[in-house]
Amino acid sequence: MELETISNEIKKPIMVLGTSSGAGKSLTVTAICRILKNSGEEPIPFKGQNMSNNAWVDWEGGEMAYSQALQAFACGINPTSEMNPILLKPQGNSTSEVIHLGKSIGTTTAKNYYKDWFIPGWEVIKKSLSSIYKKSPNSRLIIEGAGSPVEMNLIHRDLTNLRIAKYLNANCILVTDIERGGVFAQIIGTLELMKPEEKKLIKGIIINRFRGDLSLFEEGKKWIESKTKIPVIGIIPWLNDSFPPEDSLDLIEKKSRFSNPEIKVGIIKLPSISNFSDFDPLENEKSILIEWIRESQNLKKYDFIILPGSKQTIKDQIFLENSGLSQEIREYSNSHGNIIGICGGLQMLGTSLEDPYSKEGPKIYSQQKTKGIGLLPLKTTFFEKKLTRQINSESLWPCQSKISGFEIHNGKTELDNTQNSLNISPIFTDLNLGWYKENKKGGTIAGTYIHGIFENDIWRDQYINLIRKRKKLPALKKRTSSYKVKRETIIENLANEFNKHLNLSSLLN
């Protein structure tokens, strides 16, 4: 199905462009998706190309950016990799893993990417768009751009902004972040750098993250509309509900929204951290304070430590060793500490890491074993093929309960028989998904391959209760709603706030 032949039959797509990275495109798309769903439409999110290590795995085992998965949840539909046909996963040294339609197809440098991958990339984007419309002919695409659409050194090889906008003849919204300052220059500068046929696609402007009395911007609104001849369709106030940042650099700026926390959690901020949305359920626990750890320090102030996923496990393990954090983690374990590793974090908690096929980077990694932290008797060998799949299992510890989530990792982890003194037990009925051990002095060391483990309410509650018991705190009360229900509530609240201040009527024709 060629879109050119049905362009007059499909519902007009809406595309959200930004004056810069971090302007609020992802959340704006999420809000619009839910607003249109609530109005009876069939919205579907789309981002031609995303760069992120915060990934999701669909039910066919395809990788996609978590932000598009969240947008699919806002639409009330299952995420599929077609919604994000190109995912670039940075792995350092200006190199990224290239994923097309959910499958890893190679690595490339920033210098060579557009030379080698531009034409295949555009073809896979068109293929995804055609497939979406074939499956859902009555849908309306809500498309997210990337960064700025007018990076003049990149615009000739743009795959995900104005090229898609023109291809679909989309109604485009330009979003700008007033919190950054210079909002008038951002808007005027972006529009002035567009070609006339591109500028015609911009049907509305959104001023995002406005603090204070919205009426105080009325004169600014009139000036923008007079200068650009484009209506300001929304002035969105500052919203407090947290959503996962696309960029891991934003993690450092995340603050706990709850006062008087009873449990303090430290998460190691790895240089190549991935899948940090794993911790969103903990962010929403009123009894928990999360702090991100970037350097060696006394860890005893934390009730438990999390070692998160990594895009480059060996490199991050070397960082932990060289920074002194590995030793701090070992000392923390010996002083009644509780530790849980997820995916790459599980691998690093083991005794050794081997990379015979150089999947982790430099050849030196393949020529020798890398020592792990050594708290679990596990060894990991990295193979050529990556494992990506949805998980449905049952837990054995800290309670018996149904478990769902997904795997996304390279490497096979198995018992290290040279470390028989470190007795461990499986966490799940699927014996290869995770292990744990109890310290003689108290505390537990656990590791799992399941991303999204904390989204499982019963399991999360029982793990937190294990920590609370050791602190002589009362157990958590029986939960009245699940994390997924709460996520729905947050999305709904986001949509309601946007709907109060956003007029989409002119874009739906």
C-alpha positions as CSV (number, residue, x, y, z in Angstrom):
1,M,0.0,0.0,0.0
2,E,1.6,3.3,-1.2
3,L,0.5,6.1,1.0
4,E,0.5,8.5,-1.9
5,T,-2.4,6.6,-3.3
6,I,-4.5,6.9,-0.2
7,S,-3.4,10.3,1.2
8,N,-6.9,11.7,0.6
9,E,-8.6,8.8,2.4
10,I,-6.7,8.6,5.7
11,K,-7.3,10.8,8.7
12,K,-5.0,13.8,8.8
13,P,-1.9,12.8,10.9
14,I,-0.8,15.2,13.6
15,M,2.9,15.7,14.1
16,V,4.6,17.2,17.1
17,L,7.8,19.0,16.3
18,G,10.0,20.8,18.9
19,T,12.2,23.9,18.8
20,S,14.8,21.8,20.6
21,S,15.4,18.5,22.3
22,G,13.6,18.3,25.6
23,A,10.9,20.8,24.6
24,G,8.2,18.3,25.7
25,K,7.4,16.4,22.4
26,S,7.0,13.0,24.0
27,L,4.6,14.1,26.7
28,T,2.6,16.2,24.3
29,V,2.2,13.2,22.0
30,T,1.2,11.0,25.0
31,A,-1.4,13.6,26.0
32,I,-2.8,14.0,22.5
33,C,-3.1,10.2,22.1
34,R,-5.2,9.9,25.3
35,I,-7.3,13.0,24.5
36,L,-8.2,11.5,21.1
37,K,-8.8,8.1,22.5
38,N,-11.2,9.6,25.0
39,S,-13.0,11.4,22.2
40,G,-13.6,8.1,20.3
41,E,-10.8,8.2,17.8
42,E,-8.2,5.5,17.1
43,P,-4.9,7.2,17.6
44,I,-1.6,5.4,17.0
45,P,1.8,6.8,18.0
46,F,4.7,6.9,15.6
47,K,8.3,8.1,15.8
48,G,10.3,7.2,12.7
49,Q,13.7,7.2,14.4
50,N,14.5,7.4,18.1
51,M,17.8,7.3,19.9
52,S,17.5,5.8,23.4
53,N,18.7,3.0,25.6
54,N,15.4,3.1,27.4
55,A,13.7,0.3,25.5
56,W,10.6,-1.9,25.5
57,V,10.0,-5.3,24.0
58,D,6.8,-6.0,22.2
59,W,4.9,-9.3,22.1
60,E,6.8,-10.4,19.0
61,G,10.1,-9.8,20.7
62,G,10.8,-6.6,18.9
63,E,12.7,-3.7,20.5
64,M,11.3,-0.2,20.5
65,A,11.7,3.0,22.5
66,Y,9.9,3.0,25.8
67,S,8.4,6.5,25.1
68,Q,6.5,5.0,22.1
69,A,5.4,2.1,24.3
70,L,4.0,4.6,26.8
71,Q,2.3,6.5,24.0
72,A,0.7,3.2,22.9
73,F,-0.6,2.7,26.4
74,A,-2.1,6.2,26.2
75,C,-3.9,5.0,23.0
76,G,-5.2,1.9,24.8
77,I,-3.3,-0.4,22.4
78,N,-0.4,-2.8,22.5
79,P,2.9,-1.4,21.6
80,T,4.6,-2.7,18.4
81,S,7.9,-2.0,16.9
82,E,6.2,-0.5,13.8
83,M,5.5,2.5,16.0
84,N,9.2,3.1,16.2
85,P,10.8,1.4,13.2
86,I,14.3,2.8,13.8
87,L,15.8,2.6,17.2
88,L,19.4,3.7,17.7
89,K,21.0,2.5,21.0
90,P,24.1,4.5,21.8
91,Q,27.0,2.4,23.1
92,G,29.8,5.0,23.4
93,N,32.6,6.3,21.2
94,S,30.0,7.8,18.8
95,T,28.8,4.3,18.0
96,S,25.2,3.0,18.1
97,E,23.4,-0.3,17.6
98,V,20.9,-0.1,14.7
99,I,17.5,-1.7,15.2
100,H,15.1,-1.9,12.3
101,L,11.5,-3.1,13.0
102,G,12.5,-4.5,16.4
103,K,15.6,-6.4,15.2
104,S,19.2,-5.6,15.7
105,I,20.9,-5.4,12.3
106,G,24.3,-4.0,13.1
107,T,26.3,-1.1,14.5
108,T,27.5,2.1,13.0
109,T,29.4,5.2,13.8
110,A,27.7,8.6,13.7
111,K,30.0,9.5,10.8
112,N,28.9,6.5,8.7
113,Y,25.3,6.3,9.8
114,Y,23.6,8.4,7.1
115,K,26.0,7.2,4.4
116,D,25.2,3.6,5.0
117,W,21.7,3.6,6.6
118,F,19.8,6.6,5.2
119,I,18.2,4.8,2.3
120,P,17.4,1.5,4.2
121,G,16.1,3.7,7.0
122,W,13.7,5.6,4.9
123,E,12.5,2.4,3.3
124,V,11.7,0.8,6.7
125,I,9.9,3.9,7.8
126,K,7.7,3.9,4.7
127,K,7.1,0.1,5.2
128,S,6.0,0.7,8.8
129,L,3.6,3.5,7.9
130,S,2.0,1.4,5.1
131,S,1.7,-1.6,7.5
132,I,0.0,0.5,10.2
133,Y,-2.5,2.0,7.8
134,K,-3.2,-1.4,6.2
135,K,-4.0,-2.9,9.7
136,S,-5.8,0.2,11.0
137,P,-7.2,2.2,8.1
138,N,-9.4,4.4,10.4
139,S,-6.6,5.3,12.7
140,R,-5.0,8.8,13.1
141,L,-1.2,8.8,13.5
142,I,0.2,11.0,16.2
143,I,3.8,11.5,15.2
144,E,6.7,12.6,17.3
145,G,9.7,14.5,15.8
146,A,13.2,14.4,17.2
147,G,15.3,17.3,18.5
148,S,14.9,20.3,16.3
149,P,13.5,20.0,12.7
150,V,15.9,22.7,11.4
151,E,19.4,21.5,12.3
152,M,20.9,22.8,9.1
153,N,23.9,20.5,9.1
154,L,21.6,17.5,9.3
155,I,18.4,18.5,7.5
156,H,19.5,17.0,4.2
157,R,19.6,13.5,5.8
158,D,16.6,14.0,8.1
159,L,14.6,10.8,8.6
160,T,12.2,11.7,11.3
161,N,11.1,15.3,11.2
162,L,10.1,17.3,8.1
163,R,10.7,14.5,5.7
164,I,7.9,12.5,7.4
165,A,5.8,15.6,7.8
166,K,5.9,16.3,4.0
167,Y,5.5,12.7,3.1
168,L,2.2,12.4,5.1
169,N,1.2,16.1,4.6
170,A,0.7,16.1,8.3
171,N,-0.8,18.9,10.4
172,C,2.2,19.9,12.5
173,I,2.4,21.5,16.0
174,L,5.6,23.3,17.1
175,V,6.3,22.9,20.8
176,T,8.6,25.2,22.7
177,D,9.8,25.1,26.3
178,I,9.4,28.5,28.0
179,E,11.2,27.3,31.0
180,R,14.5,27.4,29.0
181,G,14.0,31.1,28.2
182,G,14.2,32.7,24.8
183,V,10.9,31.3,23.7
184,F,10.2,34.0,21.1
185,A,13.6,33.5,19.5
186,Q,13.1,29.7,19.5
187,I,9.8,30.0,17.7
188,I,10.8,32.7,15.2
189,G,14.2,31.2,14.5
190,T,12.8,27.7,13.9
191,L,10.1,29.0,11.5
192,E,12.5,31.2,9.6
193,L,14.8,28.3,8.9
194,M,12.0,26.3,7.3
195,K,11.3,26.3,3.6
196,P,7.9,27.9,2.7
197,E,6.3,24.5,1.9
198,E,7.5,23.3,5.3
199,K,6.3,26.3,7.2
200,K,2.8,25.8,5.7
201,L,2.6,22.5,7.5
202,I,2.8,24.2,11.0
203,K,-0.8,24.7,12.0
204,G,-0.3,25.5,15.7
205,I,2.2,26.5,18.4
206,I,2.3,25.2,22.0
207,I,4.1,27.0,24.8
208,N,5.1,24.4,27.3
209,R,6.0,24.4,31.0
210,F,4.6,27.8,31.8
211,R,4.9,28.8,35.5
212,G,2.5,31.2,37.1
213,D,-0.7,33.0,35.9
214,L,-1.3,31.9,32.2
215,S,-3.1,35.3,31.6
216,L,0.3,37.0,32.0
217,F,1.4,35.6,28.6
218,E,-1.6,36.9,26.7
219,E,0.4,39.8,25.1
220,G,3.2,37.3,24.3
221,K,0.6,35.0,22.6
222,K,-0.8,37.9,20.5
223,W,2.8,38.9,19.4
224,I,3.6,35.4,18.3
225,E,0.4,35.0,16.4
226,S,0.9,38.4,14.7
227,K,4.5,37.7,13.8
228,T,4.1,34.1,12.6
229,K,0.4,34.1,11.4
230,I,0.1,30.7,13.2
231,P,-2.3,30.3,16.1
232,V,-1.0,29.5,19.6
233,I,-3.2,26.6,20.3
234,G,-2.0,25.9,23.8
235,I,-0.2,27.3,26.8
236,I,0.6,24.3,29.0
237,P,1.3,24.9,32.7
238,W,4.1,23.3,34.6
239,L,3.0,19.8,35.5
240,N,4.3,17.9,38.5
241,D,3.6,14.3,37.7
242,S,6.8,12.5,36.7
243,F,7.3,10.6,33.5
244,P,10.5,8.7,32.5
245,P,13.0,11.0,30.8
246,E,14.2,9.9,27.4
247,D,17.8,10.9,28.2
248,S,19.5,9.3,31.1
249,L,21.3,12.6,31.8
250,D,18.0,13.9,33.1
251,L,18.0,11.3,35.9
252,I,20.4,13.3,38.0
253,E,17.9,16.1,38.2
254,K,15.0,13.9,39.3
255,K,13.9,14.6,42.9
256,S,11.7,12.7,45.2
257,R,8.2,14.1,45.2
258,F,7.4,12.7,48.7
259,S,8.2,14.0,52.1
260,N,9.2,11.8,55.1
261,P,10.3,8.7,53.2
262,E,10.8,5.5,55.3
263,I,13.0,3.7,52.9
264,K,16.1,5.2,51.2
265,V,17.2,3.5,47.9
266,G,20.5,4.1,46.1
267,I,20.6,3.5,42.3
268,I,24.1,3.3,40.7
269,K,24.2,5.8,37.8
270,L,26.2,3.7,35.4
271,P,27.9,5.5,32.4
272,S,25.9,3.3,30.0
273,I,22.7,2.9,32.0
274,S,19.7,1.5,30.1
275,N,16.0,0.8,30.9
276,F,15.8,3.3,33.7
277,S,12.0,3.2,33.4
278,D,12.4,0.0,35.5
279,F,12.4,2.2,38.6
280,D,9.2,4.3,37.9
281,P,7.1,2.1,40.2
282,L,9.6,2.9,43.0
283,E,9.5,6.6,42.2
284,N,5.7,6.5,42.8
285,E,6.0,4.8,46.3
286,K,5.3,7.4,49.0
287,S,7.5,5.6,51.5
288,I,10.6,5.6,49.3
289,L,13.3,8.1,48.5
290,I,15.5,7.4,45.5
291,E,19.0,8.8,45.1
292,W,21.4,8.3,42.2
293,I,24.9,7.3,43.0
294,R,27.7,8.5,40.7
295,E,30.9,8.0,42.7
296,S,32.4,6.0,45.5
297,Q,30.9,6.8,48.9
298,N,29.7,5.2,52.1
299,L,26.6,3.2,51.0
300,K,25.4,2.3,54.5
301,K,22.8,5.1,54.5
302,Y,20.8,3.2,51.9
303,D,18.3,0.5,52.8
304,F,18.9,-1.2,49.5
305,I,21.0,-0.6,46.4
306,I,20.0,-1.2,42.8
307,L,22.5,-2.0,40.1
308,P,20.6,-1.2,36.9
309,G,20.8,-2.4,33.3
310,S,23.7,-1.4,31.1
311,K,24.2,-1.1,27.4
312,Q,27.9,-1.9,27.9
313,T,28.2,-4.2,30.8
314,I,31.9,-4.9,30.8
315,K,32.8,-1.2,30.3
316,D,30.5,-0.3,33.2
317,Q,31.9,-3.0,35.4
318,I,35.4,-1.7,34.7
319,F,34.1,1.8,35.7
320,L,32.7,0.4,39.0
321,E,36.1,-1.3,39.8
322,N,38.2,1.7,38.9
323,S,36.0,4.2,40.7
324,G,36.0,2.2,43.9
325,L,32.2,1.5,43.7
326,S,32.7,-2.2,43.3
327,Q,34.6,-2.3,46.6
328,E,32.0,-0.1,48.3
329,I,29.2,-2.5,47.1
330,R,31.1,-5.5,48.5
331,E,31.6,-3.7,51.8
332,Y,27.9,-2.7,51.8
333,S,27.0,-6.3,51.3
334,N,29.2,-7.4,54.2
335,S,27.4,-5.0,56.5
336,H,23.9,-6.3,56.2
337,G,23.2,-4.5,52.9
338,N,20.5,-5.4,50.5
339,I,21.4,-5.4,46.8
340,I,19.4,-6.1,43.6
341,G,20.8,-6.1,40.1
342,I,18.7,-6.0,36.9
343,C,19.9,-7.4,33.6
344,G,23.4,-6.0,33.2
345,G,23.4,-5.3,37.0
346,L,22.8,-9.1,37.5
347,Q,25.7,-9.8,35.2
348,M,28.0,-7.5,37.1
349,L,27.1,-9.0,40.5
350,G,28.6,-12.3,39.3
351,T,32.2,-13.5,39.3
352,S,33.2,-13.1,35.7
353,L,32.2,-11.7,32.3
354,E,33.5,-13.2,29.0
355,D,33.2,-11.7,25.5
356,P,34.5,-14.2,23.0
357,Y,32.7,-12.5,20.0
358,S,33.7,-8.9,20.9
359,K,30.0,-8.0,21.3
360,E,30.8,-5.6,24.2
361,G,33.4,-3.4,22.4
362,P,37.2,-3.5,22.3
363,K,39.0,-6.8,21.4
364,I,40.8,-6.7,24.7
365,Y,37.4,-7.7,26.3
366,S,37.5,-10.9,24.2
367,Q,41.0,-11.7,25.2
368,Q,40.5,-12.0,28.9
369,K,37.9,-12.5,31.6
370,T,36.6,-9.4,33.3
371,K,36.1,-9.9,37.1
372,G,32.6,-9.1,38.3
373,I,31.8,-7.8,41.8
374,G,31.7,-11.4,43.0
375,L,28.7,-11.4,45.2
376,L,26.8,-14.1,43.3
377,P,28.4,-17.3,42.0
378,L,27.4,-16.6,38.4
379,K,29.4,-16.3,35.2
380,T,28.2,-14.6,32.0
381,T,29.3,-15.2,28.4
382,F,28.3,-12.8,25.7
383,F,27.2,-14.4,22.4
384,E,26.4,-13.0,19.0
385,K,22.6,-13.1,19.3
386,K,20.6,-10.9,21.6
387,L,17.6,-12.3,23.5
388,T,14.4,-10.2,23.5
389,R,11.1,-11.6,24.7
390,Q,8.1,-10.9,26.9
391,I,8.1,-12.9,30.2
392,N,5.2,-14.6,32.0
393,S,6.5,-16.6,35.0
394,E,6.0,-17.2,38.7
395,S,8.2,-16.0,41.6
396,L,9.5,-18.2,44.4
397,W,11.1,-15.4,46.4
398,P,10.3,-13.1,48.3
399,C,6.8,-14.5,47.7
400,Q,4.9,-16.8,45.3
401,S,3.2,-14.6,42.7
402,K,2.6,-14.2,39.0
403,I,5.3,-12.2,37.2
404,S,5.4,-10.4,33.9
405,G,8.0,-8.2,32.2
406,F,10.5,-8.7,29.4
407,E,14.1,-9.7,28.7
408,I,16.4,-7.7,26.5
409,H,20.1,-8.7,26.8
410,N,23.1,-10.3,25.3
411,G,24.8,-13.0,27.2
412,K,24.0,-16.3,29.0
413,T,24.4,-16.4,32.8
414,E,25.0,-19.7,34.5
415,L,26.3,-21.0,37.8
416,D,30.1,-20.6,38.4
417,N,31.0,-24.0,39.9
418,T,34.3,-22.7,41.2
419,Q,32.4,-20.7,43.7
420,N,30.4,-23.4,45.5
421,S,30.7,-21.6,48.8
422,L,28.3,-18.9,47.6
423,N,25.0,-20.8,47.7
424,I,22.2,-19.2,45.8
425,S,18.6,-20.0,45.0
426,P,16.4,-19.3,42.0
427,I,13.9,-16.3,42.3
428,F,11.5,-17.7,39.6
429,T,10.1,-21.0,38.4
430,D,12.0,-20.2,35.2
431,L,15.4,-21.0,36.7
432,N,17.4,-18.8,34.3
433,L,15.6,-15.5,35.1
434,G,17.2,-14.7,38.4
435,W,18.9,-15.8,41.6
436,Y,19.3,-14.6,45.2
437,K,21.3,-15.4,48.3
438,E,21.1,-14.4,51.9
439,N,24.1,-13.0,53.7
440,K,25.2,-14.7,57.0
441,K,25.0,-11.3,58.7
442,G,21.6,-10.4,57.2
443,G,20.6,-8.8,54.0
444,T,20.1,-10.3,50.6
445,I,21.9,-10.1,47.2
446,A,19.5,-10.7,44.2
447,G,19.7,-10.4,40.5
448,T,17.2,-10.8,37.7
449,Y,17.0,-10.5,33.9
450,I,13.4,-9.3,34.1
451,H,12.9,-5.6,33.1
452,G,9.7,-4.3,34.7
453,I,10.1,-6.5,37.7
454,F,9.0,-3.7,40.0
455,E,5.8,-3.2,38.0
456,N,4.6,-6.5,39.6
457,D,2.7,-5.1,42.6
458,I,2.7,-8.2,44.9
459,W,6.4,-8.9,44.2
460,R,7.4,-5.2,44.7
461,D,5.4,-5.0,47.9
462,Q,6.9,-8.2,49.4
463,Y,10.4,-7.1,48.5
464,I,9.8,-3.7,50.2
465,N,8.2,-5.5,53.1
466,L,11.4,-7.6,53.5
467,I,13.3,-4.3,53.8
468,R,10.8,-2.8,56.1
469,K,10.9,-5.9,58.4
470,R,14.6,-5.5,58.8
471,K,14.1,-1.9,59.8
472,K,11.4,-2.9,62.2
473,L,8.8,-1.0,60.2
474,P,5.2,-2.2,59.8
475,A,4.4,-4.0,56.6
476,L,2.8,-2.1,53.8
477,K,-1.0,-2.1,53.9
478,K,-2.9,-4.1,51.3
479,R,-2.7,-2.1,48.0
480,T,-5.9,-0.6,46.7
481,S,-4.6,-0.1,43.1
482,S,-1.8,-1.5,41.0
483,Y,1.1,0.4,39.5
484,K,-0.3,-0.1,36.0
485,V,-3.6,1.4,37.2
486,K,-1.7,4.3,38.7
487,R,0.2,4.8,35.4
488,E,-3.2,5.0,33.7
489,T,-4.3,7.6,36.2
490,I,-1.2,9.7,35.6
491,I,-1.7,9.5,31.8
492,E,-5.4,10.4,32.2
493,N,-4.4,13.4,34.5
494,L,-1.8,14.5,32.0
495,A,-4.4,14.4,29.2
496,N,-7.0,16.3,31.2
497,E,-4.5,19.0,32.0
498,F,-3.5,19.3,28.4
499,N,-7.1,19.3,27.3
500,K,-7.9,22.3,29.5
501,H,-5.3,24.4,27.8
502,L,-5.1,22.9,24.3
503,N,-7.4,23.4,21.3
504,L,-6.9,20.6,18.7
505,S,-10.1,21.3,16.7
506,S,-8.3,23.0,13.8
507,L,-5.9,20.0,13.4
508,L,-8.5,17.3,13.1
509,N,-9.8,18.2,9.6
